[in-house]
Amino acid sequence: MTRIHVSRGGILIQVQDAANLAVARRDFLTYLASLELDGQVETCQEGLDLRFHLPSNLTQAWAPDFDTSRLSEHLHLDPVARIGDLEREILVAMLLGPVAFVFPSAAEAMSAIHIRRNIVQAARRTALDFHTTEAERPEDYWTYVEDKGFTILPGRSLIEGLVKATQPDVSGQLYAFSCYRATEYVILLGLAQELAARNPALLHRLQLQWESRPIMSGQFHDVFLHEYGAMETPLPPKYYVPGDRLWFRNPDERSADVTGYEGSWVFYLGDGLFSNFWKRDQPFSLTTKCLEIYHWRHGVYVDEHGEPQMDEGLVEARVRASLNDPADKAYILQRMLRLRDPKGIYQEGGCIDTSREYPRCIHPATADIRLPERPVGRWEKFLRLLRTRTRLKLAICVSLPLLAPSHHAAAAHSLSEEIREVCHVEQFVRVETDLAAYLGIHSR
């Protein structure tokens, strides 16, 4: 489906037919009512599109100039103590947004909110040992493989392994991470937790992926994330949705040469706060994050090997001094709260990025996460293909005709996911088409 027009903001649900339109309207209005927001939200039908958004007067009252940092205060929410309040803040921030969040169903929109909730909760619990050249993981869940990175041990739960690697309350230990890799683990955990309830087949494929070759860095971004906002169409500097992954750029060229200090990857936690994986009990406000990055220029030094390093103690002292000096703080903020310069340029830009990131769709019929093909040995492939074909024949001949029609699609999807792992694309399409024809499942 390529029908996307996002000239206005809010949540835009785009469906294929009138029946799905009615379902989407009913399900999302029910969800809004469960969070006591149905009375504040406007609904607009545009063909087969449904747009849910806040009226302009509420947007301006709750988030003037799209500044979402005080949403919890305006709505009297406690997103730390109450999960429902966290979901409300996420949902309201999306409903008043300057750009549309586009989903193919109400179910995907609700799962997107749940994934953001999971990310925020995981980010709050995450505490790590910051390191740019070393890394470690719990040995009872992870092993390091040259040219692949850390893989999950076969038979060990990916969800449990991610929790143990990032949450010292569970593991009793801090593990060494870079901030970028840490954000990948938190996102993956948030996705996996929702997949467990909504798409176990895709969760199983994630498990196999991390047992063989984890997805990292640029590929992780491409496979799992949508990016909204751009250098040409920047987001408002203070617009953040809880669960956003974002980057604060270091606008000082000299200190940006220190490995790990080119910028800072964080999550927006809501309530005006950003994640701090190194001191999780001291999350950043926008002010303290700007001050920290600004004072990196004062903490840089060259060690005895001629390598640039960062004196974190000096940076912290400078931040405290600036917080106690209103004039100095105001000067730094007017400099840092500007949008960043383009890559490779260090001129008049600040530390604020023009875009944010959030996970892709995950439901069986509408998921847009495309995992790379796993290499499978010829003998293993033959055995697995033989097994899946046998299961398919048995299911068609014995089991599936006995199922109620409403169960056909779910059973077929489970089989097709297994076949997908061992067949070439052409084989898979042929088998899936034959199976769908037998079951009377029509492609949408």
C-alpha positions as CSV (number, residue, x, y, z in Angstrom):
1,M,0.0,0.0,0.0
2,T,1.5,3.3,-1.1
3,R,-1.3,5.7,-0.4
4,I,0.2,8.2,2.0
5,H,-0.5,11.9,2.3
6,V,0.5,13.6,5.5
7,S,-0.1,17.3,5.0
8,R,-1.6,17.4,8.5
9,G,-0.7,15.7,11.7
10,G,-2.2,13.3,14.2
11,I,-2.7,9.6,13.7
12,L,-3.7,8.5,10.2
13,I,-5.1,5.0,9.7
14,Q,-5.2,4.0,6.0
15,V,-7.2,0.9,5.2
16,Q,-8.2,-1.1,2.0
17,D,-12.0,-1.1,2.1
18,A,-15.1,0.2,3.8
19,A,-15.4,-2.9,6.1
20,N,-11.9,-2.3,7.5
21,L,-12.6,1.4,7.8
22,A,-15.6,0.7,10.1
23,V,-13.5,-1.7,12.2
24,A,-10.7,0.8,12.5
25,R,-13.0,3.6,13.6
26,R,-14.7,1.3,16.2
27,D,-11.5,-0.1,17.6
28,F,-9.6,3.1,17.9
29,L,-12.5,5.0,19.4
30,T,-12.8,2.2,22.0
31,Y,-9.1,2.6,22.8
32,L,-9.4,6.4,23.1
33,A,-12.4,5.9,25.5
34,S,-10.3,3.4,27.6
35,L,-7.8,6.2,28.2
36,E,-10.6,8.8,28.7
37,L,-9.5,10.8,25.6
38,D,-12.4,10.2,23.3
39,G,-14.1,13.5,24.2
40,Q,-11.0,15.5,23.3
41,V,-10.2,14.0,19.9
42,E,-11.6,14.9,16.5
43,T,-12.1,12.3,13.8
44,C,-12.0,13.1,10.2
45,Q,-12.7,10.6,7.3
46,E,-10.8,11.2,4.1
47,G,-11.8,8.5,1.6
48,L,-10.5,5.3,3.1
49,D,-8.4,7.2,5.6
50,L,-9.2,8.0,9.2
51,R,-7.4,10.9,10.9
52,F,-7.5,11.3,14.7
53,H,-6.2,14.6,16.0
54,L,-6.5,17.1,18.8
55,P,-8.3,20.4,18.0
56,S,-5.9,23.4,17.6
57,N,-7.1,25.1,20.8
58,L,-6.1,22.0,22.9
59,T,-2.8,21.6,21.0
60,Q,-1.9,25.2,21.7
61,A,-3.0,24.9,25.4
62,W,-1.2,21.6,26.1
63,A,1.8,22.0,23.9
64,P,2.4,25.6,22.7
65,D,4.6,25.6,19.6
66,F,4.6,21.8,19.8
67,D,6.6,21.8,23.0
68,T,5.6,18.5,24.5
69,S,7.8,18.7,27.6
70,R,5.0,19.8,29.9
71,L,2.2,17.5,28.7
72,S,2.2,15.5,31.9
73,E,1.9,18.7,33.9
74,H,-1.0,20.0,31.8
75,L,-2.9,16.7,31.9
76,H,-2.0,15.9,35.6
77,L,-0.4,12.7,34.7
78,D,2.1,10.5,36.5
79,P,3.7,8.5,33.7
80,V,6.2,6.9,36.1
81,A,3.8,5.5,38.6
82,R,0.9,4.7,36.3
83,I,1.2,2.8,33.0
84,G,-2.1,4.2,31.7
85,D,-0.8,7.8,32.2
86,L,2.3,6.9,30.2
87,E,0.1,5.6,27.3
88,R,-2.0,8.8,27.6
89,E,1.1,11.0,27.2
90,I,2.3,9.0,24.2
91,L,-1.0,9.1,22.5
92,V,-1.7,12.8,23.1
93,A,1.8,13.7,21.8
94,M,1.1,11.8,18.6
95,L,-2.4,13.2,18.3
96,L,-1.1,16.8,18.4
97,G,2.0,16.2,16.3
98,P,2.9,18.4,13.3
99,V,3.2,15.4,11.1
100,A,1.0,12.3,10.7
101,F,1.8,8.9,12.2
102,V,0.5,6.6,9.5
103,F,-0.7,3.0,10.2
104,P,-2.5,0.3,8.2
105,S,-4.9,-0.6,11.0
106,A,-6.1,0.5,14.4
107,A,-4.3,-2.6,15.8
108,E,-1.0,-1.4,14.5
109,A,-1.5,2.1,15.9
110,M,-2.2,0.6,19.3
111,S,0.8,-1.7,19.1
112,A,3.0,1.3,18.2
113,I,1.9,2.9,21.4
114,H,2.5,-0.3,23.4
115,I,6.0,-0.6,21.9
116,R,6.8,3.0,22.8
117,R,5.5,2.3,26.4
118,N,7.8,-0.8,26.5
119,I,10.8,1.2,25.3
120,V,10.3,3.9,27.9
121,Q,9.9,1.4,30.7
122,A,13.0,-0.5,29.6
123,A,15.0,2.7,29.2
124,R,14.2,3.8,32.7
125,R,15.5,0.4,34.0
126,T,18.6,0.4,31.9
127,A,22.0,1.2,33.5
128,L,25.3,0.5,31.7
129,D,29.0,0.9,31.9
130,F,29.8,3.4,29.2
131,H,32.7,2.2,27.0
132,T,33.6,3.0,23.4
133,T,36.2,0.2,22.8
134,E,35.1,-2.6,25.0
135,A,31.8,-4.6,25.3
136,E,30.6,-7.4,27.5
137,R,27.4,-9.4,28.0
138,P,26.0,-12.0,30.5
139,E,27.9,-15.2,29.6
140,D,24.9,-17.5,30.4
141,Y,22.9,-15.8,27.6
142,W,25.4,-14.4,25.1
143,T,28.6,-15.3,23.3
144,Y,30.9,-13.2,21.2
145,V,31.5,-14.4,17.6
146,E,34.2,-12.8,15.4
147,D,32.7,-10.7,12.5
148,K,29.2,-11.1,14.0
149,G,29.2,-9.6,17.4
150,F,27.3,-10.9,20.4
151,T,24.9,-13.7,19.6
152,I,22.2,-15.1,21.9
153,L,23.0,-18.7,23.0
154,P,20.7,-21.3,21.3
155,G,17.7,-22.1,23.5
156,R,18.1,-19.0,25.6
157,S,15.3,-16.5,25.4
158,L,16.1,-13.3,23.5
159,I,13.8,-11.3,25.7
160,E,15.5,-12.6,28.9
161,G,18.9,-12.0,27.4
162,L,18.2,-8.4,26.5
163,V,16.8,-7.7,30.0
164,K,19.8,-9.3,31.7
165,A,22.3,-7.4,29.6
166,T,20.7,-4.0,30.2
167,Q,19.0,-4.1,33.6
168,P,21.3,-4.5,36.6
169,D,18.3,-5.0,38.9
170,V,17.9,-8.4,37.2
171,S,21.6,-9.3,36.5
172,G,23.2,-7.6,39.5
173,Q,25.9,-6.2,37.2
174,L,26.7,-3.3,34.8
175,Y,27.8,-4.4,31.3
176,A,29.9,-2.3,29.0
177,F,28.1,-0.7,26.0
178,S,28.3,2.2,23.6
179,C,25.2,4.4,23.8
180,Y,24.2,3.5,20.2
181,R,24.3,-0.2,20.8
182,A,22.4,0.2,24.1
183,T,19.6,2.0,22.3
184,E,19.3,-1.0,19.8
185,Y,18.9,-3.4,22.7
186,V,16.2,-1.3,24.3
187,I,14.3,-1.0,21.0
188,L,14.6,-4.7,20.3
189,L,13.3,-5.5,23.8
190,G,10.3,-3.2,23.4
191,L,9.5,-4.8,20.0
192,A,10.0,-8.4,21.2
193,Q,7.7,-7.9,24.2
194,E,4.9,-6.7,21.9
195,L,5.6,-9.4,19.3
196,A,5.2,-12.1,22.0
197,A,1.5,-11.1,22.2
198,R,0.8,-10.0,18.7
199,N,3.1,-11.9,16.3
200,P,5.0,-14.9,17.9
201,A,6.1,-16.1,14.5
202,L,8.1,-12.9,13.9
203,L,9.5,-13.1,17.4
204,H,10.7,-16.6,16.6
205,R,12.5,-15.3,13.5
206,L,14.1,-12.6,15.6
207,Q,15.3,-15.2,18.0
208,L,16.9,-17.2,15.2
209,Q,18.4,-14.0,13.8
210,W,20.1,-13.1,17.0
211,E,21.3,-16.7,17.4
212,S,23.1,-16.6,14.0
213,R,23.9,-13.0,13.0
214,P,22.6,-10.0,15.0
215,I,21.4,-6.9,13.1
216,M,23.3,-3.8,14.1
217,S,24.1,-0.1,13.3
218,G,22.8,1.2,10.0
219,Q,21.1,-2.1,9.1
220,F,19.3,-2.0,12.4
221,H,17.9,1.4,11.5
222,D,16.8,0.3,8.1
223,V,15.2,-3.0,9.2
224,F,13.4,-1.9,12.4
225,L,12.8,1.9,12.4
226,H,10.9,4.7,10.7
227,E,12.4,8.1,10.7
228,Y,10.2,11.2,10.7
229,G,11.4,14.7,10.1
230,A,14.4,15.6,7.9
231,M,17.0,18.4,7.3
232,E,14.6,19.8,4.6
233,T,11.5,19.4,6.8
234,P,12.7,19.6,10.5
235,L,10.5,18.8,13.4
236,P,9.9,21.6,16.0
237,P,12.9,21.6,18.3
238,K,10.9,20.8,21.4
239,Y,8.5,18.2,19.9
240,Y,9.2,14.7,21.3
241,V,7.0,11.6,21.8
242,P,7.8,9.2,24.6
243,G,9.6,6.3,23.1
244,D,11.3,8.4,20.4
245,R,15.0,7.6,19.8
246,L,16.9,10.7,19.0
247,W,20.4,12.1,18.6
248,F,21.8,15.2,20.2
249,R,24.8,16.4,18.1
250,N,28.0,17.8,19.5
251,P,28.4,21.0,17.6
252,D,32.0,21.5,18.7
253,E,34.4,20.1,16.1
254,R,37.4,19.5,18.4
255,S,35.6,17.6,21.2
256,A,33.5,15.7,18.6
257,D,36.8,14.0,17.6
258,V,36.8,12.1,20.9
259,T,35.4,8.6,20.3
260,G,31.9,8.4,21.7
261,Y,31.4,12.1,22.0
262,E,30.3,12.9,18.4
263,G,26.8,13.2,19.9
264,S,24.5,11.4,22.3
265,W,21.8,8.8,21.5
266,V,18.9,8.8,23.9
267,F,15.2,8.1,24.3
268,Y,12.6,10.6,25.3
269,L,11.0,9.2,28.4
270,G,8.1,11.7,28.7
271,D,7.5,14.3,31.4
272,G,10.3,16.5,29.9
273,L,13.1,13.9,30.5
274,F,15.6,11.9,28.4
275,S,17.3,8.6,29.2
276,N,20.7,8.5,31.0
277,F,22.0,5.0,30.8
278,W,25.1,5.8,32.8
279,K,23.2,7.4,35.8
280,R,19.7,6.2,35.3
281,D,18.5,7.9,38.5
282,Q,19.5,11.2,37.0
283,P,17.6,11.4,33.6
284,F,18.4,14.5,31.6
285,S,16.1,17.4,31.0
286,L,16.5,19.3,27.7
287,T,18.5,21.9,29.6
288,T,20.9,19.6,31.4
289,K,21.5,17.6,28.1
290,C,22.3,20.8,26.3
291,L,24.6,22.0,29.0
292,E,26.5,18.6,29.2
293,I,27.1,18.5,25.4
294,Y,28.2,22.2,25.4
295,H,30.7,21.6,28.1
296,W,32.3,18.7,26.4
297,R,34.5,21.3,24.6
298,H,35.9,22.2,28.0
299,G,36.5,18.5,29.1
300,V,38.6,17.4,26.1
301,Y,42.3,16.7,26.6
302,V,45.1,14.7,24.9
303,D,46.5,11.7,26.8
304,E,50.0,10.4,26.8
305,H,49.4,8.4,23.7
306,G,48.3,11.5,21.8
307,E,44.7,10.4,21.8
308,P,41.9,12.8,22.6
309,Q,40.0,11.9,25.8
310,M,37.1,13.4,27.9
311,D,37.4,14.5,31.5
312,E,33.8,13.7,32.7
313,G,34.5,15.2,36.1
314,L,35.4,18.5,34.7
315,V,32.3,18.5,32.5
316,E,30.0,17.7,35.4
317,A,31.6,20.6,37.4
318,R,31.0,23.0,34.5
319,V,27.4,21.9,34.2
320,R,26.7,22.6,37.9
321,A,28.3,26.0,37.6
322,S,26.2,26.9,34.5
323,L,23.0,25.7,36.3
324,N,23.8,28.2,39.1
325,D,24.6,31.1,36.7
326,P,21.4,32.2,34.9
327,A,23.2,34.4,32.4
328,D,25.6,31.7,31.4
329,K,22.8,29.1,31.2
330,A,20.7,31.4,29.0
331,Y,23.7,32.0,26.7
332,I,24.4,28.3,26.3
333,L,20.8,27.4,25.7
334,Q,20.3,30.0,23.0
335,R,23.3,28.5,21.2
336,M,22.5,24.8,21.7
337,L,18.7,24.8,21.1
338,R,19.3,25.6,17.5
339,L,18.8,22.9,14.9
340,R,22.1,21.1,14.1
341,D,24.3,21.8,11.1
342,P,24.5,19.2,8.3
343,K,26.9,16.3,8.6
344,G,30.6,17.5,8.5
345,I,29.7,21.1,9.1
346,Y,30.5,22.9,12.3
347,Q,29.3,26.5,12.1
348,E,26.3,28.1,13.7
349,G,24.1,25.1,14.4
350,G,23.2,23.7,17.8
351,C,22.7,20.2,19.1
352,I,19.0,19.6,18.2
353,D,18.4,17.0,15.4
354,T,15.8,17.5,12.8
355,S,14.3,14.0,13.0
356,R,13.3,11.2,15.5
357,E,12.9,7.4,15.1
358,Y,10.3,4.9,16.1
359,P,9.7,1.1,15.3
360,R,7.9,-0.3,12.3
361,C,4.7,-2.2,12.1
362,I,4.6,-5.7,13.6
363,H,1.3,-7.5,13.0
364,P,1.2,-10.6,10.8
365,A,-0.8,-9.1,8.0
366,T,0.8,-5.7,8.0
367,A,4.3,-6.0,9.4
368,D,7.0,-4.1,7.4
369,I,10.0,-5.5,9.2
370,R,12.0,-7.4,6.6
371,L,14.7,-9.5,8.2
372,P,17.7,-10.5,6.0
373,E,17.7,-14.1,4.7
374,R,19.4,-16.5,7.1
375,P,22.1,-18.6,5.5
376,V,21.1,-22.3,5.9
377,G,23.2,-25.3,5.1
378,R,22.1,-27.6,2.2
379,W,21.4,-30.6,4.4
380,E,19.6,-28.5,7.1
381,K,17.6,-26.8,4.5
382,F,16.5,-30.1,2.9
383,L,15.5,-31.6,6.2
384,R,13.5,-28.5,7.3
385,L,11.8,-28.2,3.9
386,L,10.9,-31.8,4.1
387,R,9.5,-31.3,7.6
388,T,7.4,-28.2,6.7
389,R,6.0,-29.8,3.5
390,T,5.0,-32.9,5.5
391,R,3.3,-30.6,8.1
392,L,1.6,-28.7,5.4
393,K,0.2,-31.9,3.8
394,L,-1.0,-33.2,7.1
395,A,-2.6,-29.9,8.0
396,I,-4.4,-29.6,4.7
397,C,-5.6,-33.3,4.7
398,V,-6.4,-33.6,8.4
399,S,-6.4,-30.6,10.5
400,L,-7.3,-27.4,8.6
401,P,-10.7,-28.7,7.2
402,L,-11.8,-29.3,10.8
403,L,-11.0,-25.8,11.9
404,A,-13.6,-23.1,12.2
405,P,-13.2,-20.6,9.2
406,S,-12.0,-17.9,11.5
407,H,-9.0,-20.0,12.5
408,H,-7.8,-20.7,8.9
409,A,-5.8,-17.5,8.5
410,A,-3.9,-17.9,11.7
411,A,-3.0,-21.5,11.1
412,A,-2.0,-20.8,7.5
413,H,0.2,-17.9,8.7
414,S,2.0,-20.0,11.2
415,L,2.8,-22.6,8.5
416,S,3.8,-20.0,5.9
417,E,6.2,-18.3,8.3
418,E,8.1,-21.6,8.7
419,I,8.1,-22.3,5.0
420,R,9.4,-18.7,4.4
421,E,12.6,-19.5,6.3
422,V,13.6,-22.4,4.1
423,C,12.2,-21.6,0.6
424,H,13.4,-19.2,-2.1
425,V,11.0,-16.4,-2.7
426,E,9.5,-18.0,-5.8
427,Q,8.9,-21.3,-4.0
428,F,7.3,-19.5,-1.1
429,V,5.0,-17.4,-3.3
430,R,3.9,-20.6,-5.1
431,V,3.2,-22.6,-1.9
432,E,1.5,-19.7,-0.2
433,T,-0.7,-19.0,-3.2
434,D,-1.8,-22.7,-3.4
435,L,-2.5,-22.8,0.3
436,A,-4.5,-19.6,0.2
437,A,-6.5,-20.9,-2.7
438,Y,-7.3,-24.1,-0.9
439,L,-8.4,-22.3,2.3
440,G,-10.3,-19.6,0.4
441,I,-8.2,-16.8,1.8
442,H,-8.2,-13.9,-0.6
443,S,-5.2,-11.6,-0.8
444,R,-5.8,-8.0,0.2
